[in-house]
Amino acid sequence: MNDMPVSPEAPKKNNTPIIIGVVVVVLLCCCCAIGAGGWVYGDAIVQSLGM
């Protein structure tokens, strides 16, 4: 028999906050890019739609 005690495995690290943070940052970047594109090209888009 083995006399050395078996240490329990360390609990898994929770990655949920990191994943949520990355998703929020990506969505904010997309919103900023769309807003900047609308700001720069807004007149051309409206004119091409005939409004």
Beta strands, then each sheet from edge to edge (+ up, - down):
end
